[in-house]
Amino acid sequence: MADYAHTAIDEVLQGRVRLAIVAFLAGAGRVDFRTIRDATETTDGNASVHLRKLEEAGYVSMEKKFVGRKPQTSYALTEKGGKALRDYVSHLETLLPDAGNGQGKGTGKG
């Protein structure tokens, strides 16, 4: 039986911007702030707040360095963040009846 309790859903990943960032980083590797902001189509402030929350949860790592004379901040998904994303997706799949075969509630099939 699926766990429909709201507490079973990862609160950190439930936010749209945070989920978009983690999903992007899962395929992108380590990338700079601007690339994340552009990929997720958000503002500097919004991306910064959500990246900080993901970092505090241990889902992303941050690295600051200088490229030439310009500071550059980059982020990467941590092992913990990758596991959290996989668990989140897996949990959502358990909530869907007959997940994966195109037959769900309201389709009239099955």
TABELJO-V816174 format. One record per pair of residues at least 6 apart in sequence whose C-alpha atoms are under 7 Angstrom apart, sorted by the first residue. I is the first residue (numbers start at 1). J is the second residue. D is the distance in whole Angstrom. If there is no record, write none. Layout:
BEGIN
i | j | d
I | J | D
I | J | D
END
This chain:
BEGIN
i | j | d
2 | 94 | 6
2 | 95 | 6
9 | 88 | 7
10 | 88 | 7
13 | 19 | 5
17 | 50 | 7
18 | 50 | 6
20 | 40 | 6
21 | 36 | 7
21 | 40 | 7
22 | 77 | 7
25 | 76 | 6
25 | 77 | 6
26 | 77 | 6
26 | 82 | 7
29 | 76 | 6
29 | 77 | 7
30 | 74 | 6
30 | 75 | 5
30 | 76 | 4
31 | 74 | 5
31 | 75 | 6
31 | 76 | 7
32 | 72 | 7
32 | 73 | 6
32 | 74 | 4
32 | 75 | 6
33 | 73 | 6
33 | 74 | 6
33 | 75 | 7
37 | 43 | 7
37 | 44 | 7
37 | 47 | 6
54 | 60 | 6
55 | 61 | 6
58 | 80 | 7
58 | 81 | 7
59 | 77 | 6
59 | 78 | 5
59 | 80 | 6
59 | 81 | 4
60 | 75 | 6
60 | 76 | 5
60 | 77 | 4
60 | 78 | 5
60 | 81 | 6
61 | 75 | 6
61 | 76 | 5
61 | 77 | 6
61 | 78 | 6
62 | 73 | 7
62 | 74 | 6
62 | 75 | 5
62 | 76 | 7
63 | 73 | 6
63 | 74 | 5
63 | 75 | 6
64 | 72 | 6
64 | 73 | 5
64 | 74 | 7
65 | 71 | 6
65 | 72 | 5
65 | 73 | 7
66 | 72 | 6
93 | 99 | 6
96 | 104 | 7
97 | 104 | 5
97 | 105 | 7
98 | 104 | 6
103 | 109 | 6
103 | 110 | 6
END
